[in-house]
Amino acid sequence: MKIKLVLTDIDGVWTDGGMYYDQTGNEMKKFNTSDSAGVVFLRLLDIPLGIITGENTQIVKRRAEKLKITHLFMGVMNKLEVAEKLCEELNISLQEVAYIGDDLNDAILLRAVGFSAIPANAPSYMDKYSSLRLTKSGGNGAFREFVEILLQKENFMETAIQKYIEVTARRQ
């Protein structure tokens, strides 16, 4: 099986799930920059990446823009429906999709895709919906670990590393 699309939740995967507020009500989230390497690897291999989140915040929008992630779906209640529509647009099946999520609102999509994972700190009852429980927690490199495991499983990890080295060498 070749994965042709990677989808991800944000809160609890790219973040620790915490929502931080200052005294004036501004919301903040902490992202782990390690996860951006997962985005780079996917881009080097021409594997599209999409974010599907129930949240609808400028913070997530800014993070997606910074990482040049074009498939961004915010404020989503039915993640499976959004994934099915995106698969239709890309002319692929759900079995060619890898997804990482962490909680109940991810369960149906985790079960529907070809490969799925949950962060180490996801609730124990989520194990039955996922292919794999990661060793890293949300906000602590879980997305990068997911991508690296996926690429190793698909025998693309060495290719991604070599492409990164080639691209980096050309910039010097």
Steps between C-alpha positions, in 0.01 A plus 500: 500500500630844412383792710403789274369745762577572865236663719540627852308646789667789684403525868640203687723407205703808404426659837474360850127572488533791739340834427681792651330835561658827607327756724340669197353175363752438223535127429841342451622154402846350516618313191808279495728602213616137472168422329587728209760241391209264434350764271834541321537124445150475352562798272830353374312182406207691344253352749221752566422594860171620639384627837150416618413658834194581702666822609455819303781733605743739334778318683446181299454699180831681557682174572364344180598809298851501646546134404328551161229241573227568245240244608368664817155419636403674825184487709427148375244285677506201262864431415422188297273696267773760438760227439271321255444822301874572490570143385244543225671824387841328501358185337624268776333266748491522879724192504773719348476748789694511826343691790611598850250614760468472875142493625137403447438743215777318309380142560295450183770640270778310680313176432413587136848573361777266384738589783435691821667593824433666832750684724632326812276710725173429317231334716542122524160433343628655174731200441222299335451770235865536401768292328771625737562682829808720469771540764487882486222706654303769323700822488825309549580385148213254448431621145865462398515152653183408309645617168834327560330168590277533194796568272696208648198274450475615136881475451531874427692623805847474344373664182360791702827544690707490179271753331530728803880478488504570124269801532700636794834453319368695196412797723856538628 
